[in-house]
């Protein structure tokens, strides 16, 4: 992962990532105990893949991002 900000000192850039990390913690991190950094890193990577492809999202009419893309890309 890389840090990405459009302008120096603009807190609005932080909002989407703060929201994402809050969702990640509530849906994945707080539900499990991690004793190894490698296991935690793998779990975060798996969750990011799940979030980006298979997680149903209300803002996408209760579809996964992949279903939404397939439905509206044509």
PDB file of N, H, CA, C and O in Angstrom:
ATOM      1  N   UNK A   1       0.837  -1.175   0.000  1.00  0.00           N
ATOM      2  CA  UNK A   1       0.000   0.000   0.000  1.00  0.00           C
ATOM      3  C   UNK A   1       0.884   1.241   0.000  1.00  0.00           C
ATOM      4  O   UNK A   1       1.975   1.261   0.570  1.00  0.00           O
ATOM      5  N   UNK A   2       0.371   2.274  -0.660  1.00  0.00           N
ATOM      6  H   UNK A   2      -0.515   2.258  -1.122  1.00  0.00           H
ATOM      7  CA  UNK A   2       1.083   3.537  -0.703  1.00  0.00           C
ATOM      8  C   UNK A   2       0.169   4.660  -0.242  1.00  0.00           C
ATOM      9  O   UNK A   2      -1.041   4.630  -0.469  1.00  0.00           O
ATOM     10  N   UNK A   3       0.752   5.628   0.393  1.00  0.00           N
ATOM     11  H   UNK A   3       1.735   5.652   0.578  1.00  0.00           H
ATOM     12  CA  UNK A   3       0.009   6.812   0.798  1.00  0.00           C
ATOM     13  C   UNK A   3      -0.326   7.620  -0.440  1.00  0.00           C
ATOM     14  O   UNK A   3       0.504   7.762  -1.339  1.00  0.00           O
ATOM     15  N   UNK A   4      -1.529   8.145  -0.488  1.00  0.00           N
ATOM     16  H   UNK A   4      -2.203   8.029   0.242  1.00  0.00           H
ATOM     17  CA  UNK A   4      -1.933   8.948  -1.631  1.00  0.00           C
ATOM     18  C   UNK A   4      -2.744  10.140  -1.139  1.00  0.00           C
ATOM     19  O   UNK A   4      -3.796   9.973  -0.522  1.00  0.00           O
ATOM     20  N   UNK A   5      -2.256  11.323  -1.411  1.00  0.00           N
ATOM     21  H   UNK A   5      -1.401  11.459  -1.912  1.00  0.00           H
ATOM     22  CA  UNK A   5      -2.994  12.541  -1.090  1.00  0.00           C
ATOM     23  C   UNK A   5      -2.855  13.493  -2.263  1.00  0.00           C
ATOM     24  O   UNK A   5      -1.795  13.592  -2.881  1.00  0.00           O
ATOM     25  N   UNK A   6      -3.932  14.186  -2.557  1.00  0.00           N
ATOM     26  H   UNK A   6      -4.793  14.106  -2.055  1.00  0.00           H
ATOM     27  CA  UNK A   6      -3.897  15.065  -3.724  1.00  0.00           C
ATOM     28  C   UNK A   6      -3.196  16.383  -3.440  1.00  0.00           C
ATOM     29  O   UNK A   6      -2.520  16.922  -4.316  1.00  0.00           O
ATOM     30  N   UNK A   7      -3.344  16.913  -2.231  1.00  0.00           N
ATOM     31  H   UNK A   7      -3.893  16.475  -1.519  1.00  0.00           H
ATOM     32  CA  UNK A   7      -2.738  18.205  -1.904  1.00  0.00           C
ATOM     33  C   UNK A   7      -2.197  18.152  -0.478  1.00  0.00           C
ATOM     34  O   UNK A   7      -2.638  17.347   0.342  1.00  0.00           O
ATOM     35  N   UNK A   8      -1.269  18.993  -0.212  1.00  0.00           N
ATOM     36  H   UNK A   8      -0.910  19.646  -0.878  1.00  0.00           H
ATOM     37  CA  UNK A   8      -0.683  19.035   1.125  1.00  0.00           C
ATOM     38  C   UNK A   8      -1.666  19.672   2.101  1.00  0.00           C
ATOM     39  O   UNK A   8      -2.222  20.734   1.825  1.00  0.00           O
ATOM     40  N   UNK A   9      -1.876  19.024   3.234  1.00  0.00           N
ATOM     41  H   UNK A   9      -1.424  18.161   3.458  1.00  0.00           H
ATOM     42  CA  UNK A   9      -2.650  19.602   4.314  1.00  0.00           C
ATOM     43  C   UNK A   9      -4.152  19.637   4.129  1.00  0.00           C
ATOM     44  O   UNK A   9      -4.828  20.390   4.830  1.00  0.00           O
ATOM     45  N   UNK A  10      -4.696  18.868   3.228  1.00  0.00           N
ATOM     46  H   UNK A  10      -4.147  18.257   2.658  1.00  0.00           H
ATOM     47  CA  UNK A  10      -6.142  18.849   3.023  1.00  0.00           C
ATOM     48  C   UNK A  10      -6.718  17.616   3.708  1.00  0.00           C
ATOM     49  O   UNK A  10      -6.523  16.494   3.241  1.00  0.00           O
ATOM     50  N   UNK A  11      -7.424  17.824   4.808  1.00  0.00           N
ATOM     51  H   UNK A  11      -7.582  18.736   5.187  1.00  0.00           H
ATOM     52  CA  UNK A  11      -7.941  16.705   5.590  1.00  0.00           C
ATOM     53  C   UNK A  11      -9.028  15.935   4.863  1.00  0.00           C
ATOM     54  O   UNK A  11      -9.296  14.789   5.225  1.00  0.00           O
ATOM     55  N   UNK A  12      -9.665  16.511   3.856  1.00  0.00           N
ATOM     56  H   UNK A  12      -9.447  17.442   3.562  1.00  0.00           H
ATOM     57  CA  UNK A  12     -10.713  15.818   3.113  1.00  0.00           C
ATOM     58  C   UNK A  12     -10.179  14.560   2.440  1.00  0.00           C
ATOM     59  O   UNK A  12     -10.939  13.621   2.200  1.00  0.00           O
ATOM     60  N   UNK A  13      -8.897  14.527   2.136  1.00  0.00           N
ATOM     61  H   UNK A  13      -8.281  15.289   2.332  1.00  0.00           H
ATOM     62  CA  UNK A  13      -8.284  13.355   1.513  1.00  0.00           C
ATOM     63  C   UNK A  13      -8.296  12.155   2.449  1.00  0.00           C
ATOM     64  O   UNK A  13      -8.290  11.012   1.992  1.00  0.00           O
ATOM     65  N   UNK A  14      -8.314  12.403   3.741  1.00  0.00           N
ATOM     66  H   UNK A  14      -8.319  13.331   4.112  1.00  0.00           H
ATOM     67  CA  UNK A  14      -8.255  11.330   4.735  1.00  0.00           C
ATOM     68  C   UNK A  14      -9.591  10.633   4.951  1.00  0.00           C
ATOM     69  O   UNK A  14      -9.615   9.475   5.368  1.00  0.00           O
ATOM     70  N   UNK A  15     -10.688  11.301   4.681  1.00  0.00           N
ATOM     71  H   UNK A  15     -10.669  12.241   4.342  1.00  0.00           H
ATOM     72  CA  UNK A  15     -12.019  10.795   5.000  1.00  0.00           C
ATOM     73  C   UNK A  15     -12.333   9.406   4.462  1.00  0.00           C
ATOM     74  O   UNK A  15     -12.724   8.533   5.237  1.00  0.00           O
ATOM     75  N   UNK A  16     -12.176   9.168   3.159  1.00  0.00           N
ATOM     76  H   UNK A  16     -11.858   9.876   2.529  1.00  0.00           H
ATOM     77  CA  UNK A  16     -12.509   7.838   2.637  1.00  0.00           C
ATOM     78  C   UNK A  16     -11.673   6.717   3.253  1.00  0.00           C
ATOM     79  O   UNK A  16     -12.198   5.633   3.509  1.00  0.00           O
ATOM     80  N   UNK A  17     -10.408   6.954   3.491  1.00  0.00           N
ATOM     81  H   UNK A  17      -9.982   7.834   3.283  1.00  0.00           H
ATOM     82  CA  UNK A  17      -9.567   5.903   4.084  1.00  0.00           C
ATOM     83  C   UNK A  17      -9.903   5.694   5.555  1.00  0.00           C
ATOM     84  O   UNK A  17      -9.874   4.561   6.035  1.00  0.00           O
ATOM     85  N   UNK A  18     -10.221   6.759   6.276  1.00  0.00           N
ATOM     86  H   UNK A  18     -10.245   7.680   5.886  1.00  0.00           H
ATOM     87  CA  UNK A  18     -10.641   6.602   7.670  1.00  0.00           C
ATOM     88  C   UNK A  18     -11.908   5.756   7.736  1.00  0.00           C
ATOM     89  O   UNK A  18     -12.040   4.892   8.603  1.00  0.00           O
ATOM     90  N   UNK A  19     -12.840   6.007   6.815  1.00  0.00           N
ATOM     91  H   UNK A  19     -12.733   6.709   6.110  1.00  0.00           H
ATOM     92  CA  UNK A  19     -14.062   5.215   6.765  1.00  0.00           C
ATOM     93  C   UNK A  19     -13.783   3.756   6.445  1.00  0.00           C
ATOM     94  O   UNK A  19     -14.354   2.857   7.064  1.00  0.00           O
ATOM     95  N   UNK A  20     -12.900   3.521   5.476  1.00  0.00           N
ATOM     96  H   UNK A  20     -12.437   4.251   4.974  1.00  0.00           H
ATOM     97  CA  UNK A  20     -12.571   2.148   5.108  1.00  0.00           C
ATOM     98  C   UNK A  20     -11.944   1.401   6.273  1.00  0.00           C
ATOM     99  O   UNK A  20     -12.336   0.268   6.556  1.00  0.00           O
ATOM    100  N   UNK A  21     -10.975   2.010   6.957  1.00  0.00           N
ATOM    101  H   UNK A  21     -10.657   2.930   6.727  1.00  0.00           H
ATOM    102  CA  UNK A  21     -10.316   1.320   8.072  1.00  0.00           C
ATOM    103  C   UNK A  21     -11.301   1.071   9.212  1.00  0.00           C
ATOM    104  O   UNK A  21     -11.182   0.068   9.915  1.00  0.00           O
ATOM    105  N   UNK A  22     -12.267   1.960   9.408  1.00  0.00           N
ATOM    106  H   UNK A  22     -12.364   2.775   8.837  1.00  0.00           H
ATOM    107  CA  UNK A  22     -13.301   1.717  10.413  1.00  0.00           C
ATOM    108  C   UNK A  22     -14.160   0.514  10.066  1.00  0.00           C
ATOM    109  O   UNK A  22     -14.477  -0.299  10.935  1.00  0.00           O
ATOM    110  N   UNK A  23     -14.541   0.395   8.787  1.00  0.00           N
ATOM    111  H   UNK A  23     -14.283   1.054   8.081  1.00  0.00           H
ATOM    112  CA  UNK A  23     -15.314  -0.763   8.340  1.00  0.00           C
ATOM    113  C   UNK A  23     -14.491  -2.034   8.473  1.00  0.00           C
ATOM    114  O   UNK A  23     -14.993  -3.052   8.948  1.00  0.00           O
ATOM    115  N   UNK A  24     -13.231  -1.982   8.058  1.00  0.00           N
ATOM    116  H   UNK A  24     -12.823  -1.154   7.673  1.00  0.00           H
ATOM    117  CA  UNK A  24     -12.354  -3.155   8.156  1.00  0.00           C
ATOM    118  C   UNK A  24     -12.239  -3.624   9.603  1.00  0.00           C
ATOM    119  O   UNK A  24     -12.337  -4.820   9.877  1.00  0.00           O
ATOM    120  N   UNK A  25     -12.032  -2.692  10.525  1.00  0.00           N
ATOM    121  H   UNK A  25     -11.952  -1.721  10.303  1.00  0.00           H
ATOM    122  CA  UNK A  25     -11.897  -3.085  11.928  1.00  0.00           C
ATOM    123  C   UNK A  25     -13.177  -3.688  12.474  1.00  0.00           C
ATOM    124  O   UNK A  25     -13.130  -4.691  13.186  1.00  0.00           O
ATOM    125  N   UNK A  26     -14.313  -3.101  12.155  1.00  0.00           N
ATOM    126  H   UNK A  26     -14.351  -2.286  11.576  1.00  0.00           H
ATOM    127  CA  UNK A  26     -15.564  -3.623  12.712  1.00  0.00           C
ATOM    128  C   UNK A  26     -15.987  -4.938  12.070  1.00  0.00           C
ATOM    129  O   UNK A  26     -16.579  -5.778  12.748  1.00  0.00           O
ATOM    130  N   UNK A  27     -15.704  -5.145  10.786  1.00  0.00           N
ATOM    131  H   UNK A  27     -15.224  -4.463  10.235  1.00  0.00           H
ATOM    132  CA  UNK A  27     -16.136  -6.360  10.102  1.00  0.00           C
ATOM    133  C   UNK A  27     -15.121  -7.495  10.160  1.00  0.00           C
ATOM    134  O   UNK A  27     -15.494  -8.655   9.986  1.00  0.00           O
ATOM    135  N   UNK A  28     -13.852  -7.191  10.400  1.00  0.00           N
ATOM    136  H   UNK A  28     -13.549  -6.249  10.541  1.00  0.00           H
ATOM    137  CA  UNK A  28     -12.837  -8.242  10.364  1.00  0.00           C
ATOM    138  C   UNK A  28     -11.956  -8.267  11.610  1.00  0.00           C
ATOM    139  O   UNK A  28     -11.840  -9.309  12.256  1.00  0.00           O
ATOM    140  N   UNK A  29     -11.345  -7.160  11.953  1.00  0.00           N
ATOM    141  H   UNK A  29     -11.439  -6.314  11.429  1.00  0.00           H
ATOM    142  CA  UNK A  29     -10.313  -7.144  12.988  1.00  0.00           C
ATOM    143  C   UNK A  29     -10.850  -7.451  14.383  1.00  0.00           C
ATOM    144  O   UNK A  29     -10.274  -8.268  15.102  1.00  0.00           O
ATOM    145  N   UNK A  30     -11.950  -6.803  14.771  1.00  0.00           N
ATOM    146  H   UNK A  30     -12.418  -6.140  14.187  1.00  0.00           H
ATOM    147  CA  UNK A  30     -12.471  -6.989  16.125  1.00  0.00           C
ATOM    148  C   UNK A  30     -13.087  -8.368  16.342  1.00  0.00           C
ATOM    149  O   UNK A  30     -13.316  -8.763  17.485  1.00  0.00           O
ATOM    150  N   UNK A  31     -13.355  -9.101  15.277  1.00  0.00           N
ATOM    151  H   UNK A  31     -13.169  -8.781  14.348  1.00  0.00           H
ATOM    152  CA  UNK A  31     -13.977 -10.418  15.391  1.00  0.00           C
ATOM    153  C   UNK A  31     -12.963 -11.538  15.617  1.00  0.00           C
ATOM    154  O   UNK A  31     -13.352 -12.672  15.896  1.00  0.00           O
ATOM    155  N   UNK A  32     -11.680 -11.240  15.502  1.00  0.00           N
ATOM    156  H   UNK A  32     -11.364 -10.319  15.275  1.00  0.00           H
ATOM    157  CA  UNK A  32     -10.646 -12.272  15.604  1.00  0.00           C
ATOM    158  C   UNK A  32      -9.517 -11.800  16.503  1.00  0.00           C
ATOM    159  O   UNK A  32      -9.390 -10.611  16.794  1.00  0.00           O
ATOM    160  N   UNK A  33      -8.695 -12.756  16.939  1.00  0.00           N
ATOM    161  H   UNK A  33      -8.798 -13.722  16.702  1.00  0.00           H
ATOM    162  CA  UNK A  33      -7.476 -12.449  17.697  1.00  0.00           C
ATOM    163  C   UNK A  33      -6.284 -12.747  16.790  1.00  0.00           C
ATOM    164  O   UNK A  33      -6.218 -13.810  16.172  1.00  0.00           O
ATOM    165  N   UNK A  34      -5.360 -11.821  16.715  1.00  0.00           N
ATOM    166  H   UNK A  34      -5.414 -10.957  17.217  1.00  0.00           H
ATOM    167  CA  UNK A  34      -4.169 -12.001  15.898  1.00  0.00           C
ATOM    168  C   UNK A  34      -2.951 -12.016  16.809  1.00  0.00           C
ATOM    169  O   UNK A  34      -2.764 -11.120  17.632  1.00  0.00           O
ATOM    170  N   UNK A  35      -2.131 -13.041  16.652  1.00  0.00           N
ATOM    171  H   UNK A  35      -2.283 -13.769  15.983  1.00  0.00           H
ATOM    172  CA  UNK A  35      -0.922 -13.154  17.463  1.00  0.00           C
ATOM    173  C   UNK A  35       0.335 -13.037  16.625  1.00  0.00           C
ATOM    174  O   UNK A  35       1.442 -12.997  17.161  1.00  0.00           O
ATOM    175  N   UNK A  36       0.168 -12.980  15.303  1.00  0.00           N
ATOM    176  H   UNK A  36      -0.732 -13.011  14.868  1.00  0.00           H
ATOM    177  CA  UNK A  36       1.313 -12.935  14.398  1.00  0.00           C
ATOM    178  C   UNK A  36       1.093 -11.833  13.362  1.00  0.00           C
ATOM    179  O   UNK A  36       0.006 -11.714  12.796  1.00  0.00           O
ATOM    180  N   UNK A  37       2.112 -11.041  13.121  1.00  0.00           N
ATOM    181  H   UNK A  37       2.995 -11.138  13.580  1.00  0.00           H
ATOM    182  CA  UNK A  37       2.009  -9.944  12.165  1.00  0.00           C
ATOM    183  C   UNK A  37       1.720 -10.457  10.759  1.00  0.00           C
ATOM    184  O   UNK A  37       0.953  -9.835  10.024  1.00  0.00           O
ATOM    185  N   UNK A  38       2.321 -11.582  10.372  1.00  0.00           N
ATOM    186  H   UNK A  38       2.944 -12.088  10.969  1.00  0.00           H
ATOM    187  CA  UNK A  38       2.104 -12.125   9.029  1.00  0.00           C
ATOM    188  C   UNK A  38       0.657 -12.567   8.826  1.00  0.00           C
ATOM    189  O   UNK A  38       0.096 -12.384   7.746  1.00  0.00           O
ATOM    190  N   UNK A  39       0.058 -13.144   9.856  1.00  0.00           N
ATOM    191  H   UNK A  39       0.514 -13.293  10.733  1.00  0.00           H
ATOM    192  CA  UNK A  39      -1.344 -13.565   9.779  1.00  0.00           C
ATOM    193  C   UNK A  39      -2.246 -12.337   9.647  1.00  0.00           C
ATOM    194  O   UNK A  39      -3.196 -12.344   8.864  1.00  0.00           O
ATOM    195  N   UNK A  40      -1.950 -11.291  10.408  1.00  0.00           N
ATOM    196  H   UNK A  40      -1.178 -11.285  11.044  1.00  0.00           H
ATOM    197  CA  UNK A  40      -2.718 -10.052  10.327  1.00  0.00           C
ATOM    198  C   UNK A  40      -2.597  -9.429   8.944  1.00  0.00           C
ATOM    199  O   UNK A  40      -3.598  -9.004   8.367  1.00  0.00           O
ATOM    200  N   UNK A  41      -1.390  -9.371   8.410  1.00  0.00           N
ATOM    201  H   UNK A  41      -0.577  -9.717   8.879  1.00  0.00           H
ATOM    202  CA  UNK A  41      -1.173  -8.805   7.077  1.00  0.00           C
ATOM    203  C   UNK A  41      -1.947  -9.581   6.026  1.00  0.00           C
ATOM    204  O   UNK A  41      -2.578  -8.980   5.156  1.00  0.00           O
ATOM    205  N   UNK A  42      -1.911 -10.902   6.092  1.00  0.00           N
ATOM    206  H   UNK A  42      -1.399 -11.390   6.799  1.00  0.00           H
ATOM    207  CA  UNK A  42      -2.650 -11.733   5.135  1.00  0.00           C
ATOM    208  C   UNK A  42      -4.155 -11.522   5.282  1.00  0.00           C
ATOM    209  O   UNK A  42      -4.870 -11.474   4.281  1.00  0.00           O
ATOM    210  N   UNK A  43      -4.640 -11.397   6.510  1.00  0.00           N
ATOM    211  H   UNK A  43      -4.058 -11.436   7.322  1.00  0.00           H
ATOM    212  CA  UNK A  43      -6.066 -11.174   6.743  1.00  0.00           C
ATOM    213  C   UNK A  43      -6.509  -9.826   6.175  1.00  0.00           C
ATOM    214  O   UNK A  43      -7.591  -9.725   5.595  1.00  0.00           O
ATOM    215  N   UNK A  44      -5.685  -8.797   6.336  1.00  0.00           N
ATOM    216  H   UNK A  44      -4.806  -8.880   6.806  1.00  0.00           H
ATOM    217  CA  UNK A  44      -6.009  -7.479   5.782  1.00  0.00           C
ATOM    218  C   UNK A  44      -6.037  -7.540   4.262  1.00  0.00           C
ATOM    219  O   UNK A  44      -6.940  -6.981   3.640  1.00  0.00           O
ATOM    220  N   UNK A  45      -5.072  -8.204   3.658  1.00  0.00           N
ATOM    221  H   UNK A  45      -4.338  -8.658   4.163  1.00  0.00           H
ATOM    222  CA  UNK A  45      -5.045  -8.326   2.201  1.00  0.00           C
ATOM    223  C   UNK A  45      -6.261  -9.103   1.690  1.00  0.00           C
ATOM    224  O   UNK A  45      -6.847  -8.735   0.673  1.00  0.00           O
ATOM    225  N   UNK A  46      -6.639 -10.164   2.382  1.00  0.00           N
ATOM    226  H   UNK A  46      -6.163 -10.463   3.209  1.00  0.00           H
ATOM    227  CA  UNK A  46      -7.828 -10.932   1.997  1.00  0.00           C
ATOM    228  C   UNK A  46      -9.088 -10.080   2.124  1.00  0.00           C
ATOM    229  O   UNK A  46      -9.970 -10.137   1.267  1.00  0.00           O
ATOM    230  N   UNK A  47      -9.171  -9.289   3.196  1.00  0.00           N
ATOM    231  H   UNK A  47      -8.455  -9.242   3.892  1.00  0.00           H
ATOM    232  CA  UNK A  47     -10.352  -8.451   3.393  1.00  0.00           C
ATOM    233  C   UNK A  47     -10.439  -7.377   2.310  1.00  0.00           C
ATOM    234  O   UNK A  47     -11.526  -7.092   1.808  1.00  0.00           O
ATOM    235  N   UNK A  48      -9.306  -6.782   1.947  1.00  0.00           N
ATOM    236  H   UNK A  48      -8.423  -7.014   2.355  1.00  0.00           H
ATOM    237  CA  UNK A  48      -9.314  -5.768   0.887  1.00  0.00           C
ATOM    238  C   UNK A  48      -9.800  -6.378  -0.423  1.00  0.00           C
ATOM    239  O   UNK A  48     -10.584  -5.754  -1.137  1.00  0.00           O
ATOM    240  N   UNK A  49      -9.346  -7.589  -0.749  1.00  0.00           N
ATOM    241  H   UNK A  49      -8.709  -8.096  -0.168  1.00  0.00           H
ATOM    242  CA  UNK A  49      -9.814  -8.267  -1.958  1.00  0.00           C
ATOM    243  C   UNK A  49     -11.319  -8.535  -1.863  1.00  0.00           C
ATOM    244  O   UNK A  49     -12.043  -8.338  -2.839  1.00  0.00           O
ATOM    245  N   UNK A  50     -11.792  -8.979  -0.702  1.00  0.00           N
ATOM    246  H   UNK A  50     -11.203  -9.138   0.090  1.00  0.00           H
ATOM    247  CA  UNK A  50     -13.225  -9.218  -0.479  1.00  0.00           C
ATOM    248  C   UNK A  50     -14.008  -7.916  -0.629  1.00  0.00           C
ATOM    249  O   UNK A  50     -15.032  -7.880  -1.311  1.00  0.00           O
ATOM    250  N   UNK A  51     -13.534  -6.858   0.001  1.00  0.00           N
ATOM    251  H   UNK A  51     -12.702  -6.887   0.555  1.00  0.00           H
ATOM    252  CA  UNK A  51     -14.225  -5.563  -0.013  1.00  0.00           C
ATOM    253  C   UNK A  51     -14.356  -5.029  -1.438  1.00  0.00           C
ATOM    254  O   UNK A  51     -15.396  -4.484  -1.807  1.00  0.00           O
ATOM    255  N   UNK A  52     -13.308  -5.186  -2.230  1.00  0.00           N
ATOM    256  H   UNK A  52     -12.463  -5.629  -1.930  1.00  0.00           H
ATOM    257  CA  UNK A  52     -13.298  -4.641  -3.586  1.00  0.00           C
ATOM    258  C   UNK A  52     -14.049  -5.490  -4.606  1.00  0.00           C
ATOM    259  O   UNK A  52     -14.389  -4.991  -5.679  1.00  0.00           O
ATOM    260  N   UNK A  53     -14.318  -6.764  -4.301  1.00  0.00           N
ATOM    261  H   UNK A  53     -14.042  -7.169  -3.430  1.00  0.00           H
ATOM    262  CA  UNK A  53     -14.928  -7.618  -5.319  1.00  0.00           C
ATOM    263  C   UNK A  53     -16.199  -8.325  -4.881  1.00  0.00           C
ATOM    264  O   UNK A  53     -17.097  -8.495  -5.705  1.00  0.00           O
ATOM    265  N   UNK A  54     -16.323  -8.746  -3.625  1.00  0.00           N
ATOM    266  H   UNK A  54     -15.593  -8.607  -2.956  1.00  0.00           H
ATOM    267  CA  UNK A  54     -17.418  -9.637  -3.239  1.00  0.00           C
ATOM    268  C   UNK A  54     -18.338  -9.096  -2.144  1.00  0.00           C
ATOM    269  O   UNK A  54     -19.323  -9.756  -1.813  1.00  0.00           O
ATOM    270  N   UNK A  55     -18.066  -7.949  -1.580  1.00  0.00           N
ATOM    271  H   UNK A  55     -17.265  -7.412  -1.849  1.00  0.00           H
ATOM    272  CA  UNK A  55     -18.870  -7.417  -0.485  1.00  0.00           C
ATOM    273  C   UNK A  55     -20.071  -6.670  -1.048  1.00  0.00           C
ATOM    274  O   UNK A  55     -19.916  -5.764  -1.867  1.00  0.00           O
ATOM    275  N   UNK A  56     -21.286  -7.057  -0.601  1.00  0.00           N
ATOM    276  H   UNK A  56     -21.411  -7.793   0.064  1.00  0.00           H
ATOM    277  CA  UNK A  56     -22.496  -6.360  -1.026  1.00  0.00           C
ATOM    278  C   UNK A  56     -22.503  -4.965  -0.428  1.00  0.00           C
ATOM    279  O   UNK A  56     -22.225  -4.787   0.758  1.00  0.00           O
ATOM    280  N   UNK A  57     -22.825  -3.966  -1.264  1.00  0.00           N
ATOM    281  H   UNK A  57     -23.050  -4.111  -2.227  1.00  0.00           H
ATOM    282  CA  UNK A  57     -22.795  -2.583  -0.815  1.00  0.00           C
ATOM    283  C   UNK A  57     -24.115  -1.903  -1.129  1.00  0.00           C
ATOM    284  O   UNK A  57     -24.610  -1.969  -2.254  1.00  0.00           O
ATOM    285  N   UNK A  58     -24.674  -1.256  -0.134  1.00  0.00           N
ATOM    286  H   UNK A  58     -24.273  -1.203   0.780  1.00  0.00           H
ATOM    287  CA  UNK A  58     -25.967  -0.597  -0.277  1.00  0.00           C
ATOM    288  C   UNK A  58     -25.926   0.485  -1.352  1.00  0.00           C
ATOM    289  O   UNK A  58     -26.885   0.639  -2.108  1.00  0.00           O
ATOM    290  N   UNK A  59     -24.836   1.228  -1.427  1.00  0.00           N
ATOM    291  H   UNK A  59     -24.057   1.103  -0.813  1.00  0.00           H
ATOM    292  CA  UNK A  59     -24.751   2.315  -2.403  1.00  0.00           C
ATOM    293  C   UNK A  59     -24.699   1.808  -3.840  1.00  0.00           C
ATOM    294  O   UNK A  59     -24.856   2.591  -4.777  1.00  0.00           O
ATOM    295  N   UNK A  60     -24.477   0.495  -4.026  1.00  0.00           N
ATOM    296  H   UNK A  60     -24.349  -0.141  -3.265  1.00  0.00           H
ATOM    297  CA  UNK A  60     -24.477  -0.108  -5.360  1.00  0.00           C
ATOM    298  C   UNK A  60     -25.740  -0.945  -5.572  1.00  0.00           C
ATOM    299  O   UNK A  60     -25.713  -1.954  -6.277  1.00  0.00           O
ATOM    300  N   UNK A  61     -26.829  -0.524  -4.963  1.00  0.00           N
ATOM    301  H   UNK A  61     -26.850   0.296  -4.391  1.00  0.00           H
ATOM    302  CA  UNK A  61     -28.112  -1.234  -5.060  1.00  0.00           C
ATOM    303  C   UNK A  61     -28.003  -2.673  -4.579  1.00  0.00           C
ATOM    304  O   UNK A  61     -28.543  -3.586  -5.204  1.00  0.00           O
ATOM    305  N   UNK A  62     -27.310  -2.872  -3.475  1.00  0.00           N
ATOM    306  H   UNK A  62     -26.871  -2.131  -2.967  1.00  0.00           H
ATOM    307  CA  UNK A  62     -27.137  -4.190  -2.839  1.00  0.00           C
ATOM    308  C   UNK A  62     -26.500  -5.209  -3.778  1.00  0.00           C
ATOM    309  O   UNK A  62     -26.858  -6.387  -3.773  1.00  0.00           O
ATOM    310  N   UNK A  63     -25.562  -4.742  -4.576  1.00  0.00           N
ATOM    311  H   UNK A  63     -25.271  -3.786  -4.581  1.00  0.00           H
ATOM    312  CA  UNK A  63     -24.786  -5.634  -5.444  1.00  0.00           C
ATOM    313  C   UNK A  63     -23.333  -5.557  -5.028  1.00  0.00           C
ATOM    314  O   UNK A  63     -22.912  -4.620  -4.349  1.00  0.00           O
ATOM    315  N   UNK A  64     -22.569  -6.559  -5.446  1.00  0.00           N
ATOM    316  H   UNK A  64     -22.911  -7.320  -5.998  1.00  0.00           H
ATOM    317  CA  UNK A  64     -21.125  -6.492  -5.234  1.00  0.00           C
ATOM    318  C   UNK A  64     -20.552  -5.542  -6.273  1.00  0.00           C
ATOM    319  O   UNK A  64     -21.202  -5.287  -7.287  1.00  0.00           O
ATOM    320  N   UNK A  65     -19.352  -5.009  -6.052  1.00  0.00           N
ATOM    321  H   UNK A  65     -18.824  -5.216  -5.228  1.00  0.00           H
ATOM    322  CA  UNK A  65     -18.751  -4.132  -7.061  1.00  0.00           C
ATOM    323  C   UNK A  65     -18.600  -4.820  -8.430  1.00  0.00           C
ATOM    324  O   UNK A  65     -18.765  -4.179  -9.468  1.00  0.00           O
ATOM    325  N   UNK A  66     -18.290  -6.114  -8.425  1.00  0.00           N
ATOM    326  H   UNK A  66     -18.156  -6.634  -7.581  1.00  0.00           H
ATOM    327  CA  UNK A  66     -18.145  -6.826  -9.689  1.00  0.00           C
ATOM    328  C   UNK A  66     -19.491  -6.978 -10.403  1.00  0.00           C
ATOM    329  O   UNK A  66     -19.554  -6.846 -11.625  1.00  0.00           O
ATOM    330  N   UNK A  67     -20.565  -7.253  -9.661  1.00  0.00           N
ATOM    331  H   UNK A  67     -20.514  -7.360  -8.668  1.00  0.00           H
ATOM    332  CA  UNK A  67     -21.899  -7.347 -10.257  1.00  0.00           C
ATOM    333  C   UNK A  67     -22.335  -5.986 -10.814  1.00  0.00           C
ATOM    334  O   UNK A  67     -22.899  -5.907 -11.905  1.00  0.00           O
ATOM    335  N   UNK A  68     -22.070  -4.925 -10.056  1.00  0.00           N
ATOM    336  H   UNK A  68     -21.612  -4.989  -9.170  1.00  0.00           H
ATOM    337  CA  UNK A  68     -22.425  -3.582 -10.489  1.00  0.00           C
ATOM    338  C   UNK A  68     -21.679  -3.217 -11.757  1.00  0.00           C
ATOM    339  O   UNK A  68     -22.268  -2.664 -12.686  1.00  0.00           O
ATOM    340  N   UNK A  69     -20.411  -3.516 -11.805  1.00  0.00           N
ATOM    341  H   UNK A  69     -19.933  -3.965 -11.050  1.00  0.00           H
ATOM    342  CA  UNK A  69     -19.594  -3.216 -12.977  1.00  0.00           C
ATOM    343  C   UNK A  69     -20.098  -3.989 -14.195  1.00  0.00           C
ATOM    344  O   UNK A  69     -20.196  -3.430 -15.288  1.00  0.00           O
ATOM    345  N   UNK A  70     -20.414  -5.258 -14.014  1.00  0.00           N
ATOM    346  H   UNK A  70     -20.335  -5.712 -13.126  1.00  0.00           H
ATOM    347  CA  UNK A  70     -20.892  -6.070 -15.124  1.00  0.00           C
ATOM    348  C   UNK A  70     -22.260  -5.572 -15.633  1.00  0.00           C
ATOM    349  O   UNK A  70     -22.533  -5.593 -16.833  1.00  0.00           O
ATOM    350  N   UNK A  71     -23.102  -5.129 -14.701  1.00  0.00           N
ATOM    351  H   UNK A  71     -22.880  -5.112 -13.726  1.00  0.00           H
ATOM    352  CA  UNK A  71     -24.441  -4.683 -15.076  1.00  0.00           C
ATOM    353  C   UNK A  71     -24.434  -3.344 -15.816  1.00  0.00           C
ATOM    354  O   UNK A  71     -25.245  -3.125 -16.716  1.00  0.00           O
ATOM    355  N   UNK A  72     -23.519  -2.453 -15.437  1.00  0.00           N
ATOM    356  H   UNK A  72     -22.860  -2.631 -14.706  1.00  0.00           H
ATOM    357  CA  UNK A  72     -23.561  -1.100 -15.979  1.00  0.00           C
ATOM    358  C   UNK A  72     -22.407  -0.745 -16.896  1.00  0.00           C
ATOM    359  O   UNK A  72     -22.355   0.379 -17.394  1.00  0.00           O
ATOM    360  N   UNK A  73     -21.492  -1.647 -17.135  1.00  0.00           N
ATOM    361  H   UNK A  73     -21.534  -2.560 -16.730  1.00  0.00           H
ATOM    362  CA  UNK A  73     -20.339  -1.346 -17.992  1.00  0.00           C
ATOM    363  C   UNK A  73     -20.713  -1.443 -19.468  1.00  0.00           C
ATOM    364  O   UNK A  73     -20.061  -0.832 -20.315  1.00  0.00           O
ATOM    365  N   UNK A  74     -21.734  -2.189 -19.771  1.00  0.00           N
ATOM    366  H   UNK A  74     -22.263  -2.685 -19.082  1.00  0.00           H
ATOM    367  CA  UNK A  74     -22.093  -2.413 -21.179  1.00  0.00           C
ATOM    368  C   UNK A  74     -22.739  -1.240 -21.831  1.00  0.00           C
ATOM    369  O   UNK A  74     -23.087  -1.303 -23.010  1.00  0.00           O
TER     370      UNK A  74
END
